[in-house]
Amino acid sequence: MGFFNATSVSSEGFLPSGNPNEYQMTIYTGGFAGKGTATKRLEKEIDKFLKTTDFNEHQIVDSKFKFIPSGFTYTIRFR
């Protein structure tokens, strides 16, 4: 990622959403980074997460944009 399409992950990582096997993660975006860039970063974080759990599949259930600080909060269901 470059300066104009930077992303960062919330320091909290994957947080339980309150539903079984569902987690939330926030990907912050900067510059010209949009949802596509944020989703690519999320997929990298999911791959790392799957290697540390018994889950082997995932589905992005929802995403919400936040203006300040800019980013997307995703809800992911794992199986």
N, C-alpha and C positions, 0 to 999 in steps of 0.2 A: 504494500500500500504506500502511496506517496503522500506528500503533504496536502494535496488537493482532494484526496479521497480517503482520508484516514478514518480508522475505526478503533475503538477500544472496548473492552469488555468490562462490565460492572465488576467491581472487586468482590461482590457477593457470590458470583458464579451462578450456578443453577439453584434456584430456590423452589421448594415445594409450593404448588399453587393451592393446595387444600383438597384437590381431587386425586384419587389414586393414580400413581404413575405419571402425573403431570407436573411439569416444572416450568418456571419462567426464567428468562434471562434477558437482560437489557444490553443492547449493543449501541454504544454511542457513536455518532457520526460527526465528521467535521469536513470542512471544505465543500467539495461537490459530491461527496458520498451520499448516495440515496439508499432506497430500500434494497436494491439489488446487491450493492456492496455490503450492506449490513447482513443480508441473508447469507452471502458467501462466507462471511466471517462466522456467523452462527453455525453453519454447516461444519466448519473446521473445529469449532468448540464442541459440537455434538460428537464428532468423530473421536476426539480426545476422551470425552465423557463415557462413550460407549465402551471404550477399552478398559475402563475402571469399574464397570458394573456388569450385571447379568443380563442387561437389556441388549437386544440386537437389532431392533427396528425403532424408527421414530416417525412422527407425523407432526408437522407444524400446524397447530390448531387455530392460532390467532396471532395477529400482530397489531400493535397500536403505536402510532407515532406520537412522540413528545417533542414539543418545539424547543423548550429551554430546560436543561441542556438537550440539544437535538439528538435524537436516537429513536430506536424502536425497541419495544418490550414484546418479546415473543412468548407464546405459550406452546410448549412442546409435550406431546404425549409419547411415552416410551413403552415398548412391549418387549 
